[in-house]
Amino acid sequence: MHLHLRDGDMLRLVCADSAGPFAGAVIMPNLVPPVTSAEVLTAYRARILEAAGPHAAAFQPLMTLFFQHYTEAQLAAALPDLFAVKLYPHGVTTNSESGIHSISAADPTFRLMEEMGIPLLVHGETTGFVLDRETEFLSVYETLATRFPRLRIVMEHITTAAAVTLLDRFENLHATVTAHHLIITLDDVAGGMLQPHLFCKPIAKRPSDRDALLAAALAAHPKLMMGSDSAPHPREAKECCGCAAGVYSAPVLLPRLAQLFADHGALDHLQAFISGNACRIHGLNPPDKSITLVRESWTVPTRCGDGSGPTVVPWEAGSELEWRVKA
């Protein structure tokens, strides 16, 4: 329910890692330039399906527009291929320079989305101290949920215990959480030698935050959905000064989650967390697809790419995982 596929050579490299094992994904719109019109959205969807190749028939790209001040006509034109609109505050993450500066000034667009039944997906951070950015944004969610009670709002990739608590306060508020935020803390990123391939936005937080997220996921909290936030960057953009934010989790996502849920005796909740909750919350009817996972060890490749295009380092590169996708 939260995926970055990029475009061009990167799209062609990474698309199958999600289109193969998943029946659908919410595609983020922060390209350069961002996806802000029906024409651009429809063309991007076509490129995704082309890159999916043999997986395209059983993969549903759920397309999003990059939030700006839209008219009713602009939103209506995009509706045939539109799932949601994604809001980025200005400058908070990769390619968010076109994000909005004032939430309150966007009320007319929020009202249109509420009337038209279009979900609002939010990267909920301020530009304050890095560990406090999500917590500082929670009051914005409270305001939006109160002012627009029929607007379906998703707090994307939550990372704090406070965000989990907020879920139960508003009927129209939901959330996604990534697999890596269920496992890592800031110590894993920067507690020893800096681990650039674990650096992401929002940044990983404290053990207590990680534990609250994990408890909600393992229990298949009915308002929480798995959103991978799988975000590929070329190796040279990660292993450098000015490291790009993003964890490329797509190649290991299902095996790593199966291992995590099995370790906690919660495999019976894995389906709801990965897919069931999202289908119920959003009324989705994805293509039929069955995935078989087996408890069989394998080693994660250290690189994705054959050298003729971009090379990406996946999450858990070189590690041995206990579960794998069999079919």
C-alpha positions in Angstrom: 0.0 0.0 0.0 3.0 2.3 -0.5 5.6 1.6 -3.2 8.2 3.6 -5.2 8.9 2.3 -8.7 10.7 5.3 -10.1 10.8 5.5 -13.9 12.9 4.7 -16.9 15.8 2.2 -16.4 15.1 2.0 -12.6 11.4 1.2 -13.2 12.4 -1.6 -15.6 14.9 -3.0 -13.0 12.7 -3.0 -9.9 9.1 -3.5 -11.2 9.0 -7.3 -11.3 10.2 -7.5 -7.6 6.8 -6.1 -6.6 4.6 -7.1 -9.6 5.7 -10.7 -9.2 4.7 -11.5 -5.6 1.9 -8.9 -5.2 -1.5 -8.4 -6.8 -1.4 -4.7 -6.5 0.4 -1.7 -5.0 -0.2 2.0 -4.3 2.4 3.8 -6.6 3.9 7.0 -5.2 3.9 10.0 -7.5 7.1 11.9 -6.5 8.9 11.5 -9.8 10.8 14.4 -11.4 8.6 16.1 -12.4 5.8 14.8 -10.2 2.6 13.2 -11.3 0.1 16.0 -11.3 -2.3 15.5 -14.2 -4.6 12.8 -15.6 -2.5 12.5 -18.7 0.8 12.0 -16.8 -0.8 9.6 -14.4 -2.3 7.4 -17.2 0.9 7.4 -19.1 2.9 6.4 -16.0 0.5 3.6 -15.3 1.0 2.3 -18.8 4.8 2.3 -18.4 4.5 0.4 -15.1 2.4 -2.3 -16.7 4.9 -2.5 -19.6 7.8 -2.9 -17.1 5.8 -5.6 -15.2 6.0 -7.8 -18.3 4.5 -11.2 -17.8 3.2 -10.2 -14.3 1.1 -7.3 -15.7 -2.1 -9.4 -16.0 -2.2 -10.1 -12.3 -0.8 -6.8 -11.0 -2.9 -3.7 -10.3 -1.0 -0.4 -10.1 -3.1 1.9 -7.8 -2.1 5.3 -9.0 -1.8 8.5 -7.1 -1.5 12.2 -7.9 1.1 14.4 -6.2 -0.9 16.8 -4.0 -1.4 20.3 -5.2 -4.4 22.6 -5.4 -6.7 20.7 -7.8 -10.0 21.7 -9.3 -13.0 19.4 -9.5 -12.5 19.1 -13.2 -8.8 18.0 -12.8 -9.7 15.4 -10.2 -12.6 14.1 -12.3 -10.4 13.7 -15.4 -8.0 11.5 -13.4 -10.7 9.4 -11.7 -10.7 6.5 -14.2 -7.1 5.6 -13.2 -6.9 7.4 -9.8 -6.7 5.7 -6.4 -5.6 8.5 -4.1 -3.8 11.8 -3.8 -0.4 11.9 -1.9 0.5 14.9 0.2 4.1 15.8 0.8 5.0 18.8 3.0 7.6 20.9 1.2 11.1 19.5 1.4 10.6 16.6 3.8 11.7 13.7 1.7 13.0 12.6 -1.8 11.6 14.8 -4.6 9.3 16.7 -2.3 10.4 20.2 -3.4 7.0 20.7 -5.0 5.2 19.8 -1.8 2.8 22.2 -0.1 3.9 24.9 2.3 0.5 25.4 4.1 -1.9 22.6 5.0 -4.7 25.0 5.9 -4.5 26.6 2.4 -5.4 23.3 0.9 -8.8 23.0 2.5 -10.7 23.4 -0.9 -8.9 20.4 -2.4 -9.5 18.4 0.8 -13.2 19.2 0.6 -13.3 18.1 -3.1 -11.6 14.9 -2.2 -14.0 14.2 0.6 -17.0 14.8 -1.7 -15.5 12.6 -4.5 -14.4 9.8 -2.2 -10.7 10.1 -3.0 -8.4 9.0 -0.2 -5.7 11.3 1.2 -2.3 9.7 1.8 0.1 11.8 3.8 3.8 11.9 4.4 3.4 13.2 8.0 6.5 15.0 9.0 7.5 18.6 9.9 10.9 20.1 9.3 11.8 20.1 13.0 14.3 18.0 14.9 14.5 14.7 13.0 13.4 12.4 15.8 10.4 14.7 16.6 9.1 15.4 13.0 6.4 12.7 13.0 5.2 13.4 16.5 5.0 17.2 15.7 2.8 16.4 12.7 0.2 14.4 14.6 -1.8 17.5 15.5 -2.2 18.1 11.7 -3.8 14.6 11.4 -6.1 15.5 14.3 -7.2 18.7 12.6 -7.8 17.0 9.2 -9.7 14.1 10.7 -11.9 16.4 12.6 -12.5 19.0 9.8 -13.1 16.4 7.1 -14.8 13.4 8.8 -15.7 11.7 5.5 -12.2 12.0 4.1 -10.3 8.7 4.3 -6.9 9.7 5.6 -3.8 7.4 5.7 -0.8 8.2 7.8 1.9 6.8 5.6 4.9 4.8 7.0 4.3 5.6 10.6 7.3 5.2 12.9 6.2 6.1 16.5 4.2 4.7 19.3 2.2 8.0 19.4 1.0 7.5 15.8 -0.3 4.0 16.7 -2.2 5.5 19.6 -3.8 8.1 17.4 -5.2 5.4 15.1 -7.9 4.5 17.6 -9.1 8.1 18.1 -10.6 8.9 14.7 -12.8 6.6 12.6 -11.5 8.1 9.3 -7.8 7.7 10.2 -5.7 4.7 9.0 -2.0 4.0 8.6 0.7 2.1 6.8 3.9 0.8 8.3 7.0 -0.6 6.6 8.6 -4.0 7.3 11.9 -2.3 8.1 10.4 0.0 10.7 9.1 -3.2 12.4 12.6 -4.5 12.8 15.3 -1.7 12.9 15.9 1.3 15.2 18.1 4.3 14.8 20.9 2.3 16.4 20.9 0.0 13.4 21.3 3.0 11.1 23.8 5.1 13.0 24.7 3.4 16.3 28.0 2.0 14.9 29.3 2.5 11.4 26.8 4.3 9.3 24.6 1.9 7.3 23.5 4.0 4.3 21.1 1.3 2.9 19.0 1.6 6.1 18.8 5.3 5.9 15.2 6.4 5.1 12.6 9.0 5.7 11.0 9.0 8.2 14.1 7.9 10.0 14.0 4.8 12.2 13.2 5.7 15.8 13.6 4.3 19.4 13.2 0.7 20.5 9.9 1.6 22.3 8.5 3.0 19.0 9.6 -0.1 17.0 8.0 -2.4 19.7 4.7 -0.5 19.5 4.6 -0.7 15.7 5.5 -4.4 15.9 2.8 -5.2 18.5 0.1 -3.6 16.3 1.3 -5.4 13.1 1.5 -8.8 14.8 -2.0 -8.3 16.1 -3.2 -7.3 12.6 -4.6 -4.0 14.0 -7.7 -3.4 11.8 -6.6 0.1 10.8 -3.0 -0.7 10.0 -1.7 -1.9 6.6 1.6 -3.0 5.3 3.1 -0.4 3.1 6.6 -1.4 2.0 7.9 2.1 1.1 10.4 0.1 -1.0 12.4 3.0 -2.4 15.3 2.1 -4.8 18.2 4.3 -5.4 21.4 3.6 -7.5 24.2 2.3 -5.3 26.2 5.4 -6.0 23.4 7.6 -4.6 23.4 5.6 -1.3 27.1 5.0 -0.7 28.2 8.6 -0.9 28.2 11.9 0.9 24.6 13.2 0.9 23.1 9.7 1.0 19.7 9.4 -0.6 16.8 8.3 1.7 15.2 5.0 1.0 15.3 1.2 1.8 14.9 -1.1 -1.2 12.9 -3.9 0.5 10.9 -5.3 -2.4 13.1 -8.4 -3.2 12.9 -9.7 0.4 9.6 -8.3 1.7 7.4 -11.4 1.9 10.1 -13.7 3.2 11.3 -11.2 5.8 7.7 -10.6 7.0 7.0 -14.4 7.2 10.1 -14.8 9.2 9.2 -12.0 11.6 5.6 -13.2 12.1 6.7 -16.8 12.5 9.3 -15.8 15.1 6.5 -14.2 17.1 3.9 -17.0 16.6 1.7 -14.7 14.5 1.6 -16.3 11.0 -2.2 -16.4 11.2 -2.2 -12.6 11.1 0.2 -12.2 8.2 -2.5 -12.2 5.5 -4.6 -9.5 7.2 -1.5 -7.3 7.7 -0.2 -7.6 4.2 -3.4 -7.5 2.3 -6.7 -8.2 4.1 -6.9 -5.0 6.0 -6.2 -2.8 3.0 -8.8 -4.6 0.8 -11.4 -4.0 3.5 -10.5 -0.4 4.3 -10.4 0.7 0.7 -12.9 -1.7 -0.8 -10.2 -3.2 -3.1 -10.7 -6.3 -5.3 -7.2 -7.1 -6.6 -6.5 -9.8 -9.2 -6.4 -13.4 -7.9 -2.9 -14.4 -6.9 -1.6 -17.1 -4.6 1.9 -17.0 -3.1 3.5 -20.0 -1.4 6.1 -19.3 1.2 8.3 -22.1 2.6 10.7 -22.3 5.5 13.8 -22.8 3.5 17.0 -20.8 3.8 18.4 -18.7 1.0 21.0 -15.9 0.7 19.9 -12.4 -0.4 21.8 -11.2 -3.4 24.2 -8.4 -2.7 23.2 -6.4 -5.8 20.2 -6.1 -8.1 21.1 -5.3 -11.7 23.3 -6.8 -14.4 25.7 -3.8 -14.8 24.0 -2.5 -18.0 21.8 -0.1 -16.0 21.4 1.0 -12.4 22.6 -1.2 -9.6 20.6 -1.3 -6.4 21.6 -2.8 -3.0 18.6 -4.6 -1.5 17.6 -4.7 2.2 19.3 -7.6 4.0 21.9 -7.9 1.2 24.1 -10.9 1.7 22.1 -12.1 4.7 20.6 -15.6 5.0 16.8 -15.6 5.4 14.8 -18.5 6.8 11.8 -18.2 4.5 11.5 -17.9 0.7 8.9 -17.5 -1.9 8.4 -21.0 -3.5 5.8 -20.2 -6.1 
